Amino acid sequence: MRILIIEDDAATAAYIKKGLGEAGHAADIATRGDDGLHLAREENYHALIIDRMLPQLDGLSLIAKLRAAGDKTPALILSALGEVGERVAGLRAGGDDYLPKPFAFSELLARIEALTRRPTAAAPQTKLTVGDLEMDLLARAVTRGGKNIALQPREFRLLEYLMRHSNQVVTRTMLLENVWDYHFDPQTNVIDVHISRLRGKIDKHFDAPLLNTVRGAGYMLREQQV
């Protein structure tokens, strides 16, 4: 398995990574919440191990953002806050399991293995499709009708979010929070500019437009019905 460890204590992160390696698993480490969120979005992991108290973005907010974006990767929360109320809050935020610190590595490994065995823990999604538009998340490649479409990193992330929410209205607030990581409206036309650029790349030279503006609501990516 490939596992992402999001833990700001270097000794704890190294201890977990070493144990996972000895058990035959690969692991990456992020020491800040925002960096962990970026890695979880950009790469494909079988499971996440997330410390609750993280700099820049706390563990529960990180999980909530992933779940809001449709990411169902199993997440085990680590925390020194082991009271019942804290565990309940972690699970309600979207965590799949909660392990108080200090912990035995054998228990952590058993819990991770149990999470990834669950029927609901599907393998990481590697391809997204809307009509003849296809996105390969591993190769980070986009094609429409077999034609390659070159996207900048932010355009790719924007399109990925729209494709994960195809046939749904996506609001400006949703895009600001999940594509730009803004929790406020910067009062700029940054979304309009990127939507215009994206539309020019995925729709301009094709008969049926996919990216639609829903007046007064936001945007929707959908295949036109004939």
Sequence and secondary structure as in RCSB ss.txt:
>XXXX:A:sequence
MRILIIEDDAATAAYIKKGLGEAGHAADIATRGDDGLHLAREENYHALIIDRMLPQLDGLSLIAKLRAAGDKTPA
LILSALGEVGERVAGLRAGGDDYLPKPFAFSELLARIEALTRRPTAAAPQTKLTVGDLEMDLLARAVTRGGKNIA
LQPREFRLLEYLMRHSNQVVTRTMLLENVWDYHFDPQTNVIDVHISRLRGKIDKHFDAPLLNTVRGAGYMLREQQ
V
>XXXX:A:secstr
 EEEEE S HHHHHHHHHHHHHTT EEEEESSHHHHHHHHHHS  SEEEEESS SSS HHHHHHHHHHTT    E
EEEES  SHHHHHHHHHTT SEEEESS  HHHHHHHHHHHHHSTTS     EEEETTEEEETTTTEEEETTEEE 
  HHHHHHHHHHHHTTTS B HHHHHHHTS  SS   SSHHHHHHHHHHHHHTTTSSS  EEEETTTEEEE    
 
